[in-house]
Amino acid sequence: MEKFVINGGRKLKGSVKVDSAKNAVLPMIAAAVLTEEETVIKNCPPIGDVVKMTEILRSCGAKTAFCDGNLIINARDISINSVSEKLCGSLRTSVLMLGALAGRTGGAAVYRPGGCNIGKRPVDIHLYALKTLGSSVYDESDRIICCGKPSGGDVYLDFPSVGATENALLASVTAKGVSRIFNPAKEPEIEDFVGFLNAMGAKVYGAGSSCIRVEGVKRLHGAEYTPIGDRIEAGTYLIASAITGGEIAVEGVNAENISSLTGKLCDNSCQISVGNGIIYQKSIRERKAFDTETGPYPSFPTDLQAQITSLAAVSEGTSVIRENVFETRFGHVSELVKMGADIAVDGRTETVRGVKKLYGAVVSAKDLRCGAAMVIAGLAAEGQTIVLGAHHVERGYYGMHKKLAELGADIRGV
């Protein structure tokens, strides 16, 4: 898709089902390298980032295929332990191939990863974890080389980085002896990733706690696994409904995983209830301002910061939103201002003064979540909004415009 064309002003109503969590699926694809047997990731949408990750595996000799909504991977013939600069530059999670290939072949080489331009996102903590686990790591100007099969050890993370936790797990599950990861990320996607590794025969304990313990095994085997639902996709649709004054039911996600969002939506304008695994959201009053700040789970997720800023832009009063994870994740601000929003950024803090309405405009999806925020704003705006760079949105949402149209939105992809 090149762009989304949205005619705003329609309330969303109906039910929507989310796909498997992108942030759980991507490390699972990397983990498939650790076995010579076939792995199947069920309910796996061919979103942009997932497709790019499969391209990385194929470049190393693996075979991948999408079939009946599932992703099938066979990494028996892995013969290359390096990833090209072009592939690394297109995807942040390419860095996970360091731990995966080191665990499988005893060596790995990747170029510095790309992805959304939302901050520095250094990989130093990843490299520290791999060094601590017994590999020799050489950090060149543009490429990172990892030599030697990991041997296990204790890893103390200064920050609960999701990616560093995943790389440490990938490197340690087939290492000799016992490894411990202190201060790991506690995101639900990490717990789900550990569930996938254990389904492959790994022995990993303590996911979601302050210490993950890994007992290395000689080899992993194939597995079939259904990842958890995407809480960020679910949150995006809940915010979209709230900004339009709608009423929707969201299926396929654990409500506890986005309680930091649903609490804010209740403060803003919504009544939310949960039953039979479905989140029911209904707008019951005029939108009110709110304050929030992002942080590692269970704090408010940085991946929903841009979207909730769109909601704050049309909420009565002044909202203060602080971004504590990525220092430059404010690409959506200038685009919302084009639509009439009143937002000021000071350092890592947005001050959002609510306006009565937004107006349609031509705006750009500067990154994945910025794009989702612009779609949300367009749903509520007066007139027509054109969101350029729709391919950014498709990196993380499968058929977003179609799902929104089924909920009553006037939106089409071009």
Secondary structure, DSSP 8 states (H G I E B T S, - for coil): --EEEEE-----EEEEE--B-HHHHHHHHHHGGG-SSEEEESS----HHHHHHHHHHHHTT-EEEEETTEEEEE-TT----B--HHHHHT-GGGGGHHHHHHHHHSEEEEE------SS----HHHHHHHHHTT-EEEE-SSEEEEES-----EEE-SS--HHHHHHHHHHHTTSSSEEEEES----HHHHHHHHHHHHTT-EEE-TTSSEEEEE--S----EEE---B-HHHHHHHHHHHHHHT-EEEEESS-GGGGHHHHHHHHHHTEEEEEETTEEEEEE-S--B--EEEB-STTSB-GGGHHHHHHHHHTSBSEEEEE--S-TT--HHHHHHHHTT-EEEEETTEEEEE--S--B--EEE--SHHHHHHHHHHHHHSBSEEEEE-HHHHHTT-SSHHHHHHHTT-EEEE-
